[in-house]
Amino acid sequence: MDKIKSLLNMMFATIIYPFTKYKFKEKNIWLIGGHSGEIYNDNAKELYEYILSNHKEIEIYWVAKLDNPFFNVIPGKKIVKGSLKNYLYYYNAKVIIFSHSPSADIAPYNFAVPVLNYFHKRVTKVFLNHGTISFKKRKPMNPKLEKIIDKLLKSYNIVTAGSEFEKHIMTDIWGMSDESVYITGIARYDNLVSSIKSDEIKNNEKESNNSNSDEVKNNEKKSNNFNSDEIKERVILYTPTWRDWIKFSDGDFANTDYFKNTMELLNDEKLNNLLEEKNVYIKIFMHHLMHEFLDDIKKNITGKRIIFLDKDTDLGEEIKKADLNITDYSSTAIDFLLMNKPILFYQFDIEEYSEKVGSYIDLNKEMFGYLSYNSREAIQNLIKIIELDFKISDNQMKEKAKYIKFQDGKNCERIFNIIYKIV
């Protein structure tokens, strides 16, 4: 039904477009969106809020589904995805910015319709992507659309990359032109960098305020006689990525290796006792394409320190608050790499994943952080990290420059300046 409504609105907008052009003549309209209009977070959110705060001369609109749980709290101006207004503003926009695709995030189906895709060709298209490219090869959800998507990727005018490594993938493997890919840094990393600097300032202030004070001595005495309630609370963020062979399967999720290995980790008695003892919580953020299976995991959890995050959770804020990332192949690992926080990779299905998805790095030779290939290793490593007070692994920091070129908090500024210059 939504598809039919969108197509009807697109056709009607095309009919009235010539008669409404005068209303947009002096306007500098930019449209931005992400995650198919369902979620308000990630790179698009960070760039959008940067533009709202720093460039009032830009008339920018966030495109979202009306049932987006964040719709009413998204700042600035909004447009309902697939509406008549959506297409009219798209036809008159100078710039569209997206993290998935123009069709998913900005104007449904327009690029694929002959004649009407004139508007797709005319507007400046800015591709932000979701995160740093690394552990997961790009492939269409529908293999029949692969050629169309390859052509679509090559039509983008501006593509942001975090490093030379990422640009190499986009140009040499994806086939994008060298002129369209810019090493600007990832938009959402500005928020993470600002939190790092904020923590450093707070720590410096504490040190200067407490130096040579009696309070420090008293606190040292207390620390030798602490109870469990006085232990600093720690947070582990678990971000498993999605598997299309599970998502689109008719089989029982509870019989998958994904489910079994997740349960073996989270329900381990020794681990859960340590979480209690050390005041540690594990927060699970399921990939939005796997959220339908969340209840199957919830009802089988035995530990008291496991927290399930909603689909509309602000992941950026959770990343900032977490002390450790457990993941399999998610780019959230690069966020934690940026923030100098430990990463535990739990790759229980590495052979199947390599065959069905693949990676742009050698998962056997080019990984970093703590590596685990079964639940026993994951539990051992997690216990070790907690007991070492969340110390990063020795091999982690040497990989940072490969994925992250800029750490100055100016990625959004660089992206905006490139768009503004080209437009």
Buried (B, 14 or more C-beta within 10 A) or exposed (E): EEEEEBBEBBEEBBEEBEEEEEEBEEEBBBBBBBBBBBBBBBBBBBBBBBBBEEEEEBBBBBBBBEEBBBBEEBEBEBBBBBBBEBBBBBBBBBBBBBBBBBBBBBBBBBBEBEEBBEBBEEBBBBBBBBBBBBBBEBEBEEEEEEEBBBEBBEBBBBBBBBBEBBBBBBBEEBEBEEEBBBBBBBBBBBBBBEBBEEEEEEEEEEEEEEEEEEEBEEEEEEEEEEEEEEEEEBBBBBBBBBBEBBBEEEEEBEEBEBBEBBBBBBBBEEBBEBBEEBBBBBBBBBBBBBEEBBEBBEEEBEBEBBBBBEBBBBBBEBBBEBBBBBBBBBBBBBBBBBBEBBBBBBBBBBEEBBEEBEBBBEBEEEBBBBBBBBBEBBBBBBBEBBEEEBEBBEEBEEBBEBBBBBBEBBBBBBBBEBBEEEB
